[in-house]
Amino acid sequence: PGIETSEIVKLIKSGVYFPTNNKEFLKDSEVIIIAVPTPLNVSRKPELIYLELAAKLIGECATDGTLVVNESTSYPGTLRNFIKPTIEIFWVF
């Protein structure tokens, strides 16, 4: 919401914005934005499987200095306490 489709199309065509889940395209990225669903489980707590899968993928292709931004709805501390450690486990130097 708040961004016109035409603006997104313009950014994609210019190569500035490239939505993907293909690690071949993520390898040279300076910024990776995580935007995945975080549904609630039966206990009404965030289900983090999609964040975990995204973090594993990032760990396989990110380089030192890659900025990772989490835009998925989750609880405070998710990036620091869940996403970052998961990336580091799979990080290939």
N, C-alpha and C positions, 0 to 999 in steps of 0.2 A: 504494500500500500504506500502511496505517495510518490512512486516512481512510475512514470509512463512507460508503457511497453516500447514505444518508439525510442526512448532513451536507452533502454537495455539493448535493443537491437543495434543501435548506433555504437555502443560500447563493445558489443560482441564483434561487430564488423571491423572495428578499429584494432581489435586484438588486445585492448586494455582489460577487458573482462572476459574470462573464459571459464564458464561453469563446466566442471568435469569431475568424474570419480576415477579417471584413468591415470594411474601413477606415472605413465610415460610422459604425460603432459604436465604433471606436477613437479617433475625433477628440477626444473630450472626456475621455479616460481620463487619470487621474493616474498610474496604474501599468500597465505592459504587461509581461506575462510571456511570454517565448518558451519554448515547449515543443514542439519539433519533433524528428523523428528525425535522427540523425547517423550513418548507416551507414558502414562502412569501404569504401574503394574497393579495387581490385585490388592496390594497393601497401600495403594495410592501414593507410591514413591516413584520417582522418575526411573524409567527403564533405560539404562545407559548402553545397551547393545549397539545402537547405531553410532553413538559417540565413540565407543570402543573400536568399532570397525574403522571409523574415520581416522582415529588416532594411530591405529596400526598401519594403515595405508600411508599416512603422513610420515610415520617413523621409517618406512621403507624407502622414502624418496626425498625427504626434506634435507636441506644442508644446514650447516651451522650458520645462524643469522637469519633463517627463514622466520618471518613473523607469522604466528598462528593466532587467528581470532576465532573465538567461539560465539556464533550467533544463535545457537540452539538454546532453547529455554531449559534451564537446569538450575540447580541450587547453588548458592554462593560457595566458592572454593572448588567448583568442578574443574576448571581449567588447571589450577595449581595442584590440586590433590588427586585428580583422576586422569585428565587428558595428558598433561605433561609427563607424568611417570609412565604412562602407556606408550607415548611416543618414544621416550628414552629407551624402553625395553627393546623396541624394534628398530631403533635408529641405526642405520648403516653408515659408518664414517668413511 
